[in-house]
Amino acid sequence: MRRLPPGVSLPNPEPRVEQELLASLLASADARDPLEWLQAKRGRVCAQIALWRELEQAWQQWQGQQRAWEMGHPVRAEIQSILSRFMIPDQAEAIFGDLAQAEVPPEPALLSLLTRVRAAWREAGVSKAATGIPASQQLFVDLLNMPDDIDPFDWLQTEHGPETALETFGDILSQCRPPRTMMVGNPIQILRPRVKLSVGKQARIRVEEVLVGSGGFTITLKVDLRGSANPAEDVSRIQWHWLGFDGVTDNQGYAYLVQHRELSVGGGLRNWSRESLRLAYYPALAAGSTSLCFTANPMVLNATGVRLTERPLELPSEQIGDLTYQIGLPAI
């Protein structure tokens, strides 16, 4: 984002505190790791945002769950809000009713809200060793079980500093990314290089097309993948997939962002997985640019275990090496 072509703008995060964090991140040096900077320089702000998001997520899950129940739809245990274990609707509305806002509340307001939720948790006699807590809600439960004399912001910063920095960073980026669309404007150039690339013996890529449009550009790929992992006993085969080039720069040093991707998976021979992949990038090619360099450093293969009788199983990803592809563009 620091090296976008001149004059390009992106949406701003909605909360003012995240707008300020984004401005500081963009003004920092390229060599500075943004997550390290957030943790070291804005750790308490990240903790404040994290507590807000935990409370907001619990409230939104509870509201969605209530709507589903009112319509007669079941809600799977793993996505039920922990609030439903100890709050009745009127009580939840009274406690959380003022949380629906776009700005991050100040620390005293968040602490007051957390204290009221804790009081309801304790009054209901919910055990600290409550079982069946979804992983996504474990941090919220830890905050509810925390003694009152522990500052939750200090605790989040000390015990969960890397996680809160990562969550804040992801939240900021999700709000200022380009629109999720494959549309890149009117075609200006269409190149069909049919170039074959490879990474060791685990990835074979064919570049089918590069289309330069008035508002961005796309690249279309045919990909065959083979990771090194072997299927477990309950997995009939492993489906490998790759999300494509995550870095693109031009010959002037300007950078471009992944705008959207279309991925279709199917076929493949023996242990190979085959996919068709098309990625759109933003913004439009800068004036005077005559080449593009696509990179995946490293190339990361994601894996899904295909099972005969159960839902697919997400497996650990694999890094298999670096991939670079450069293409020259005729003068426009």
C-alpha positions in Angstrom: 0.0 0.0 0.0 3.0 2.3 0.6 4.1 1.9 -3.0 0.8 2.2 -4.9 0.9 4.3 -8.1 0.5 8.1 -7.6 -3.0 9.4 -7.0 -4.5 6.0 -6.0 -6.8 6.0 -3.0 -8.3 3.2 -1.0 -11.2 3.2 1.5 -10.4 4.2 5.1 -11.1 2.0 8.1 -14.3 3.2 9.8 -13.1 3.7 13.4 -11.0 6.8 13.8 -8.5 5.0 16.0 -7.8 2.5 13.1 -7.5 5.4 10.7 -4.8 6.9 12.8 -3.0 3.5 13.1 -3.2 3.1 9.3 -1.7 6.6 8.7 1.2 5.8 11.1 1.8 2.4 9.4 1.9 4.0 6.0 4.3 6.6 7.2 6.8 4.1 8.7 9.7 2.7 6.9 9.3 -0.3 4.5 11.8 -2.3 6.5 9.8 -2.1 9.7 7.6 -5.1 10.4 4.0 -3.7 10.8 3.1 -6.3 13.4 6.2 -5.7 15.5 5.5 -1.9 15.3 1.9 -2.3 16.4 2.8 -4.5 19.3 5.7 -2.3 20.5 4.3 1.1 19.9 0.5 0.7 20.0 0.1 -2.5 22.0 -2.5 -1.0 24.4 -4.5 0.4 21.5 -4.5 -3.0 19.9 -5.7 -4.5 23.3 -8.5 -1.9 23.4 -9.6 -2.8 19.8 -9.3 -6.5 20.7 -11.6 -6.2 23.7 -14.1 -4.2 21.7 -14.1 -6.9 18.9 -14.5 -9.7 21.5 -17.6 -8.0 23.0 -18.9 -7.1 19.6 -18.5 -10.6 18.2 -20.2 -12.1 21.2 -23.2 -9.7 20.8 -23.5 -10.2 17.1 -23.3 -14.0 17.4 -26.1 -13.8 20.1 -28.3 -11.6 17.9 -27.8 -13.9 14.9 -28.6 -17.0 17.0 -31.8 -15.4 18.4 -33.0 -14.6 14.9 -32.3 -18.1 13.7 -34.2 -19.6 16.7 -37.1 -17.3 16.2 -37.4 -18.5 12.6 -37.2 -22.1 13.8 -33.7 -22.8 12.5 -31.2 -24.9 14.5 -27.9 -23.4 15.4 -24.8 -25.7 15.6 -23.2 -25.9 19.0 -19.8 -24.7 17.7 -21.2 -21.4 16.5 -23.6 -20.7 19.4 -22.8 -17.6 21.3 -21.4 -18.2 24.8 -23.9 -15.5 26.0 -26.8 -17.9 25.5 -25.5 -20.0 28.4 -26.1 -17.3 31.0 -28.2 -14.4 29.5 -31.9 -14.1 28.7 -32.9 -11.8 25.8 -34.0 -8.8 27.9 -30.9 -9.0 30.0 -28.6 -9.1 26.9 -30.4 -6.2 25.3 -30.0 -4.1 28.4 -26.3 -4.8 28.7 -25.2 -4.7 25.1 -27.8 -2.3 23.6 -25.4 0.6 23.3 -22.5 -1.4 21.7 -23.8 -1.0 18.1 -21.5 1.8 17.0 -18.8 2.3 14.5 -16.2 3.8 16.9 -14.1 2.0 19.3 -15.4 2.9 22.8 -13.0 4.4 25.3 -11.3 2.1 27.8 -13.7 3.1 30.8 -16.8 2.3 28.7 -15.3 -1.1 27.6 -14.3 -2.0 31.1 -17.8 -1.1 32.4 -19.4 -3.3 29.8 -17.1 -6.2 30.5 -17.8 -5.8 34.3 -21.5 -6.0 33.7 -21.2 -9.1 31.5 -18.9 -10.7 34.1 -21.5 -10.0 36.8 -24.2 -11.9 34.8 -21.7 -14.7 34.1 -21.0 -15.1 37.8 -24.6 -14.7 38.9 -25.6 -17.5 36.6 -23.0 -19.8 38.3 -21.3 -20.8 35.0 -18.3 -22.9 35.9 -14.8 -21.6 35.1 -14.2 -25.1 33.8 -17.1 -24.9 31.4 -16.7 -27.4 28.6 -17.5 -27.3 24.9 -16.2 -23.8 24.5 -15.6 -23.1 20.7 -12.0 -22.1 20.1 -13.2 -18.8 18.6 -14.8 -17.8 21.9 -12.2 -19.1 24.3 -10.5 -15.7 24.7 -13.8 -14.1 25.6 -14.4 -16.8 28.2 -10.9 -16.2 29.6 -11.8 -12.5 29.9 -15.0 -13.4 31.8 -13.2 -15.6 34.2 -10.5 -13.0 34.9 -10.4 -11.6 38.5 -11.6 -8.0 38.7 -8.2 -6.7 40.0 -6.5 -7.6 36.7 -6.5 -4.9 34.0 -7.8 -6.6 30.9 -5.9 -4.2 28.6 -2.6 -5.0 30.3 -3.4 -8.7 30.2 -4.3 -8.7 26.5 -1.1 -6.7 25.7 1.1 -8.9 27.8 -0.4 -12.4 27.2 -1.8 -11.9 23.7 0.3 -9.1 22.2 1.1 -10.8 18.9 -2.5 -12.0 18.5 -4.1 -8.6 19.2 -1.6 -6.9 16.8 -2.4 -9.4 14.1 -6.1 -9.0 14.6 -5.9 -5.2 14.5 -3.7 -5.3 11.4 -6.1 -7.7 9.6 -9.1 -5.6 10.7 -7.5 -2.5 9.2 -6.6 -4.2 5.9 -10.0 -5.8 5.5 -11.6 -2.3 5.6 -9.3 -0.6 3.1 -8.9 -3.2 0.5 -10.1 -2.6 -3.1 -13.6 -3.9 -4.1 -14.0 -7.6 -4.4 -14.7 -7.9 -8.1 -13.0 -9.4 -11.2 -14.0 -6.3 -13.2 -10.9 -4.3 -14.3 -12.4 -2.0 -16.8 -12.3 -2.0 -20.6 -9.6 -4.3 -22.0 -6.5 -2.4 -23.3 -4.1 -5.3 -23.9 -4.6 -9.1 -23.9 -1.4 -11.2 -23.9 -1.4 -15.0 -24.1 2.2 -16.0 -23.2 1.5 -19.8 -22.6 4.7 -19.7 -20.4 5.4 -22.8 -18.2 6.7 -22.3 -14.7 7.6 -24.8 -12.0 8.7 -24.9 -8.3 10.7 -28.1 -7.7 8.7 -31.2 -8.3 5.6 -29.9 -6.5 4.1 -27.2 -8.7 3.6 -26.8 -12.5 2.1 -23.5 -13.6 1.1 -22.4 -17.1 0.4 -18.7 -17.6 -2.6 -18.6 -20.0 -3.4 -14.9 -20.2 -2.6 -11.5 -18.9 -5.2 -8.9 -19.5 -4.5 -5.2 -18.9 -7.7 -3.1 -18.4 -8.5 0.5 -17.8 -9.0 -0.1 -14.1 -6.6 -2.9 -13.3 -5.3 -6.2 -14.8 -5.8 -10.0 -14.5 -3.7 -13.1 -14.8 -5.1 -16.5 -15.7 -3.3 -19.7 -14.7 -3.5 -23.4 -15.0 -1.9 -25.1 -12.1 -0.9 -28.7 -11.1 0.1 -29.2 -7.5 1.5 -32.0 -5.4 2.4 -31.6 -1.7 4.7 -33.8 0.3 2.1 -34.9 3.0 0.6 -38.3 2.9 -3.1 -38.9 3.6 -4.1 -40.0 7.1 -6.1 -43.1 7.7 -9.5 -41.4 7.5 -8.5 -39.3 4.4 -9.0 -40.8 1.0 -6.9 -38.1 -0.8 -5.5 -34.6 -0.3 -6.7 -31.8 -2.5 -3.9 -29.1 -2.8 -4.7 -25.5 -3.8 -2.8 -22.3 -4.2 -4.2 -18.8 -3.9 -1.9 -17.3 -6.6 0.7 -14.5 -6.8 0.4 -12.3 -3.7 2.9 -9.7 -4.8 3.0 -7.7 -8.1 5.3 -4.7 -8.9 6.1 -2.9 -12.2 9.4 -1.7 -13.6 8.9 1.7 -11.9 8.7 0.1 -8.5 4.9 0.6 -8.0 3.0 -2.2 -6.2 -0.4 -3.6 -6.9 -3.0 -5.3 -4.7 -4.9 -8.5 -5.1 -8.5 -7.3 -5.8 -10.2 -10.7 -6.2 -9.7 -14.3 -7.3 -11.6 -17.0 -9.0 -10.5 -20.5 -8.2 -11.9 -23.8 -9.6 -10.5 -27.1 -8.5 -10.9 -30.5 -10.2 -9.2 -33.3 -12.0 -5.6 -34.1 -11.6 -3.5 -37.3 -12.2 -2.5 -39.7 -9.4 -1.3 -37.5 -6.5 -1.6 -34.2 -8.4 -4.3 -31.7 -7.8 -5.4 -29.4 -10.7 -6.8 -25.9 -10.5 -7.8 -23.0 -12.8 -7.0 -19.7 -11.2 -7.7 -16.1 -12.3 -6.6 -13.1 -10.2 -7.6 -9.5 -10.6 -5.2 -6.7 -9.4 -5.8 -3.1 -8.4 -5.2 -0.3 -9.5 -4.8 0.4 -13.2 -1.2 0.0 -14.6 0.8 3.2 -13.9 1.6 5.4 -16.9 5.0 4.5 -18.3 5.1 1.0 -16.9 6.4 -1.6 -19.4 6.6 -4.8 -17.4 5.0 -6.6 -14.4 6.7 -8.9 -12.0 4.5 -11.4 -10.2 5.8 -13.1 -7.0 4.9 -15.7 -4.5 7.8 -15.7 -2.0 7.3 -18.3 -0.7 4.7 -20.3 -2.7 2.3 -21.7 -0.1 0.2 -24.8 -0.8 -3.0 -25.2 1.2 -4.4 -28.7 1.8 -7.8 -30.2 2.3 -8.3 -33.8 3.3 -11.1 -35.4 1.3 -13.0 -37.9 3.5 -15.7 -40.3 2.3 -18.2 -40.0 5.2 -17.3 -36.7 6.9 -16.8 -33.0 6.1 -13.4 -32.1 4.4 -10.6 -31.7 6.9 -8.3 -28.7 6.8 -4.7 -29.8 6.9 -1.4 -27.8 7.5 -0.2 -25.8 4.6 3.3 -26.3 3.0 5.8 -23.8 1.8 7.6 -25.2 -1.3 9.8 -22.3 -2.5 9.8 -19.0 -4.3 8.0 -18.3 -7.6 8.6 -15.3 -9.8 7.1 -14.5 -13.2 7.9 -11.3 -15.2 6.2 -10.2 -18.4 7.0 -7.3 -20.7 4.1 -5.2 -21.9 3.9 -3.5 -25.3 3.8 0.3 -25.1 0.2 1.6 -24.9 
